[in-house]
Amino acid sequence: MTQLDGSDIVYVARVAVPKLISLAVTIGTRFPAPSTSQGKVLLAALPPERFREILVQPSRSGVTPRLELAMDELESSLREVRARGWAVADEELAAGVRSVAVPVRDGDGSVVAAMNVTVHAAETSLETLVEEHLPRLLQTASAVSSDWAAWRSIPLTVTGG
């Protein structure tokens, strides 16, 4: 799970599975948002003027993406993400890294985070990622969104004298 911080995504939660090839991603890891499925989900949720403000900020991730979209291509991609409600990044950040992401919403329906499934391109086709992993990811994000909304609805109490 990630949240947007400037023009980067930042991991705020992660569950790693044992694999032969693993990504060195921990809580606090940053990646340039436009090159990631989670970043696309988060950027697509922003108003256009806010999106442009964010993208002029340089990435603080220290990562150079494998592929960088021109602004008009990115805007077109984000329109598609808005329309379908999820995003894919297919070897854009790094060779061999493929992912699909969905939004996590609060009780008002605002996107507050993004969740993804990342796979190695040599092991999992784009078709398998979308047809098999995406439905499970959508279910999980829905449950997390419900929990997020319930947690935010708990009134804060102030104690003390």
Secondary structure as GFF3:
##gff-version 3
##sequence-region A 1 161
A	DSSP	beta_strand	2	5	.	.	.	ID=ss1
A	DSSP	beta_strand	8	11	.	.	.	ID=ss2
A	DSSP	beta_strand	30	32	.	.	.	ID=ss3
A	DSSP	three_ten_helix	33	35	.	.	.	ID=ss4
A	DSSP	alpha_helix	37	44	.	.	.	ID=ss5
A	DSSP	alpha_helix	48	55	.	.	.	ID=ss6
A	DSSP	alpha_helix	71	84	.	.	.	ID=ss7
A	DSSP	beta_strand	87	90	.	.	.	ID=ss8
A	DSSP	beta_strand	97	105	.	.	.	ID=ss9
A	DSSP	beta_strand	111	120	.	.	.	ID=ss10
A	DSSP	alpha_helix	126	128	.	.	.	ID=ss11
A	DSSP	pi_helix	129	133	.	.	.	ID=ss12
A	DSSP	alpha_helix	134	152	.	.	.	ID=ss13
###
